[in-house]
């Protein structure tokens, strides 16, 4: 029986990809560029800027999880449909890189929440990072 190694037991950096329930049929590489079954659009993983304005007493429209304890960063864990955050382009699995020029890549969860709740204008740098987000969900309860 195959024994599954944990991430920490691997010698080299490893990225675990999500299960692929229905993979597309094999297509020669030179034909994949314009084939609809292959997503060649990698710009979805590039950092982007989100700007939100929050009136006093209003909700953010999203939840976060993670923080310094998980060593993976802060991630968007939920976006309320039809909220300002949703319309601005936030999505579950986005890693929050910074908020109002504060680095969020090595910040305590409570400090991140405090910054987000007290700000009236939020300038966020995020990147879609579903693989680390999945690891984040497995490691934390936030």
KOLSE-508169 format. One line per field, with one value per residue: residue in one letter; x, y, z of N, C-alpha, C in turn. Coordinates in steps of 0.001 Angstrom, whole numbers, plus 500000, padded with zeros to 6 digits. Example, Ala and Ser with C-alpha at 12.3 -4.5 7.8 and 13.67 -1.06 7.14 Angstrom:
resn: c(a,s)
n.c1: c(513190,512850)
n.c2: c(494310,497750)
n.c3: c(507800,507080)
ca.c1: c(512300,513670)
ca.c2: c(495500,498940)
ca.c3: c(507800,507140)
c.c1: c(513200,512900)
c.c2: c(496700,500030)
c.c3: c(507800,507870)
% end
This chain:
resn: c(x,x,x,x,x,x,x,x,x,x,x,x,x,x,x,x,x,x,x,x,x,x,x,x,x,x,x,x,x,x,x,x,x,x,x,x,x,x,x,x,x,x,x,x,x,x,x,x,x,x,x,x,x,x,x,x,x,x,x,x,x,x,x,x,x,x,x,x,x,x,x,x,x,x,x,x,x,x,x,x,x,x,x,x,x,x,x,x,x,x,x,x,x,x,x,x,x,x,x,x,x,x,x,x,x,x,x,x,x,x,x,x,x,x,x,x,x,x,x,x,x,x,x,x,x,x,x,x,x,x,x,x,x,x,x,x,x,x,x,x,x,x)
n.c1: c(500842,500545,502178,501242,503088,503529,503396,505577,507485,508691,511631,512178,510743,507240,504228,500945,498450,494963,492507,491798,489006,487703,489697,490789,490814,493849,495828,497932,500768,501318,498826,497353,497325,495204,493052,489857,489634,491917,493277,495063,495459,497303,497383,495549,496778,498473,499564,497148,495343,492953,490402,488533,485836,484623,481824,481145,480330,479586,479768,482603,482318,483685,485521,488442,491142,493783,497188,500131,500752,500177,502049,501565,500264,497664,494403,491582,488612,485907,483545,480996,478200,477330,478343,480363,483009,482869,482074,484350,486163,487307,487977,487379,490231,492077,495191,496071,498288,499076,497696,496724,499440,500573,502348,501001,501924,503226,501758,499928,496758,494772,495733,495556,492767,492022,493188,491766,489110,489124,489852,488744,489052,490255,493059,494085,496524,496399,496640,495628,495789,495248,496327,498014,496027,494317,495998,496164,493532,493536,495302,494444,491955,490742)
n.c2: c(498825,502219,504790,507955,510904,513673,517232,518474,516477,516227,516646,518647,521793,521576,521565,520969,519976,520542,517870,516355,515841,515375,515196,516857,515374,514004,516220,517155,519161,521427,522047,522938,525616,527239,525741,525051,523472,523844,526025,528733,531122,532814,535178,535498,534849,536881,539628,542032,545137,546135,548347,549593,551331,552038,552832,554266,551796,549947,546685,544683,542869,540623,537758,536792,534434,532709,533749,534818,532585,530331,530432,530856,533096,535625,534993,535429,534140,534081,535715,538017,537665,540046,542193,545158,544306,541967,543018,544516,542602,540762,537415,534120,532478,534354,535706,538015,540476,543041,545775,549018,549803,548239,545388,542223,539665,538441,538637,538853,537259,538616,541268,541834,541733,543902,546090,545982,546354,548901,550705,553174,553628,551236,549960,547343,544866,541970,538461,535736,532639,529688,527209,527472,528520,526340,524709,526396,526266,523657,523796,525690,527171,529565)
n.c3: c(500000,499169,500880,501869,501788,503975,503332,504541,504608,502143,500152,498285,497137,496787,494946,495535,493452,492791,492872,489787,488406,485887,483537,480525,477231,475876,474051,471422,472298,470605,469631,471751,472468,471468,472157,473570,475911,477367,479641,479081,480186,482210,483529,485514,487875,488536,490639,491752,492146,494504,495309,497926,499461,502620,504309,507598,510001,508099,506545,505511,503403,502874,504156,506032,506404,508166,508691,510520,512146,510602,508629,505961,505114,504671,503576,501386,502429,502066,500020,499977,497940,495428,496871,497553,497611,496096,493615,493119,492461,494236,495301,496605,497780,497064,497920,500360,499893,500692,502602,502406,502222,504237,504944,504458,504421,506495,508957,512021,512483,514008,513977,511247,510891,512533,511139,508709,509597,510777,508801,506485,503806,501637,500206,498531,497782,496025,495147,493183,494588,494707,495498,497792,499374,499772,501306,503479,504479,505383,507505,509398,511608,511337)
ca.c1: c(500000,501329,502082,501250,503959,503010,504125,506839,508421,509330,512936,512153,509440,506213,502916,499890,497379,493676,492119,491274,487953,487451,490730,490511,491514,495192,495930,499344,501069,501234,497412,496695,497309,493886,492025,489005,489792,493154,493296,496415,495424,497984,497321,494694,497629,499303,499041,496258,494961,491523,490113,487214,485498,483711,481186,481137,479332,479325,480541,483631,481854,484537,486164,489816,491642,495228,498019,501519,500856,500115,503208,501131,499720,496247,493643,490149,487949,484518,483151,479545,477720,476791,478928,481383,484203,482612,482103,485724,486933,487852,487442,487919,491527,493014,496099,496207,499708,499202,496525,497151,500904,501008,502630,500138,502455,503718,501022,499000,495366,494051,496206,494971,491346,491962,493494,490655,487876,489216,490112,487580,489432,491137,493809,494632,497227,496061,496913,494898,496763,494374,497047,498343,494765,493866,496866,495753,492301,493869,496127,493917,490523,490232)
ca.c2: c(500000,503455,505679,509342,511774,515014,518265,518770,515367,516293,517290,519814,522472,520803,522188,519977,520458,519971,516668,516663,514845,515083,515860,516871,514370,514440,516958,517500,520501,522539,522339,523342,527063,527818,524739,525513,522669,524214,527423,529259,532475,532818,536501,535434,534639,538060,540549,543093,546104,546255,549550,549555,552400,551469,553818,553863,550792,549011,545453,544617,542086,539445,537216,536341,533357,532564,534689,534467,531251,529286,530644,530885,534404,535922,534669,535698,532854,534202,537014,538114,537968,541391,543204,545984,543469,541070,543842,544975,541495,539829,536060,533132,531985,535464,535989,539452,540800,544257,546642,550393,549755,547375,544045,541210,538332,537865,539429,538100,537323,539662,542564,542006,542052,545256,547029,545976,546877,550312,551549,553653,553351,550078,549714,545997,544132,540555,537582,534478,531609,528637,526059,527783,528706,525013,524329,527251,525708,522422,524066,526666,527194,530931)
ca.c3: c(500000,499080,502026,501420,502563,504226,502606,505226,504432,500837,500160,497408,497156,496092,494834,495374,492591,493174,492132,488455,488247,484474,482732,479088,476428,475523,472789,471208,472850,469645,469362,472998,472664,471204,472418,474676,477127,478054,480043,478965,480710,483493,484145,486711,489034,488765,491663,491277,493167,494786,496086,498551,500400,503606,505178,509009,510367,507003,506535,504464,502261,502721,505352,505826,507261,508138,509431,510802,512754,509568,507750,504559,504782,504853,502365,501346,502587,501635,499488,499951,496586,495157,497757,496907,497460,494954,492395,492900,491913,495223,495196,497538,497310,496876,499021,500599,499980,501506,502751,502714,502341,505335,504440,505066,504166,507746,509943,512873,512024,514743,513484,509911,511085,513077,510054,507753,510202,511134,507622,505717,502414,501640,498979,498742,496725,496178,494016,493265,494942,495232,496047,499182,500095,500185,502428,504582,505023,506073,508684,510355,511910,511095)
c.c1: c(500892,501095,502217,502113,503259,503886,505503,507890,509131,510641,512935,510812,508440,504937,501908,498777,496060,493372,491485,490267,487764,488502,490357,491290,492887,495175,497397,499623,500919,499785,496690,496504,495923,492757,491195,489149,491041,493138,494741,496525,496023,497935,496421,495521,498530,498715,498178,495850,493449,491343,488682,487043,484415,483118,481201,480007,479042,480207,481546,483141,482735,485084,487586,490117,493154,495925,499379,501678,500869,501310,502837,500545,498239,495540,492195,489453,486482,484300,481632,479100,477097,477271,479911,482651,484055,482701,483512,486633,487579,487208,488085,489204,492515,493884,496223,497691,499953,497861,497035,498644,501419,501162,501786,500710,502995,503090,500119,497571,494621,494453,495623,493501,491191,492190,492315,489389,487936,489417,488797,487805,490469,491747,494555,495402,496954,496549,496140,495912,496018,495116,497442,497083,494242,494700,496497,494505,492584,494598,495432,492422,489923,489573)
c.c2: c(501244,504307,507108,510182,513098,516015,518499,517673,515376,517064,518599,520530,521720,521619,521074,520592,519835,518727,517083,515580,514412,515761,515840,515763,514915,515078,517310,518942,521638,522899,522907,524845,527658,526835,525146,524703,523021,525702,527902,530665,532504,534169,536499,535279,535839,538933,541634,543974,546176,547486,549455,550766,551853,552579,553344,552868,549759,547766,545485,543894,540886,539023,536816,535178,533350,533613,534105,533039,530139,529333,530643,532233,534512,535690,535097,534343,532884,535606,537018,538472,539363,542454,544059,545173,542537,541849,544336,543854,540576,538463,535159,532569,533083,535592,537500,539736,542032,544976,548001,550440,549007,545962,543025,539804,537665,538630,538499,538294,538479,541059,542864,542400,543489,546302,547123,546598,548370,551230,551954,553469,552250,549914,548394,545535,542665,539785,536293,533367,530408,527481,526306,528030,527358,524508,525124,526679,524435,522669,524890,526506,528569,530999)
c.c3: c(500000,500306,501523,502355,502830,503481,503213,505039,503076,500926,499366,497539,496276,496056,494628,494550,493030,492339,490812,488102,486787,483610,481255,478385,476051,474146,472609,471671,471856,469296,470590,473134,472482,471481,473636,475966,477918,478363,480040,479543,482115,484191,485377,487991,489353,489872,491023,492449,493275,495658,496605,499453,501311,504460,506636,509290,509295,507145,505391,503221,501979,504078,504999,506755,507168,508960,509704,511322,511709,508618,506264,504161,505095,503526,502516,501402,502163,501109,499380,498525,496522,496142,496952,496660,496258,493645,492078,492393,492925,495048,496243,496949,496994,498118,499137,500815,500842,501554,503192,503053,503572,504774,505200,504901,505421,508908,510761,512365,512699,514276,512101,510009,511576,511977,509092,508334,510482,509931,506953,504217,502453,500251,499194,497518,497004,494966,494243,493466,495544,495893,497498,500011,500589,501363,503676,505266,505821,507396,509761,510579,511672,509746)
% end
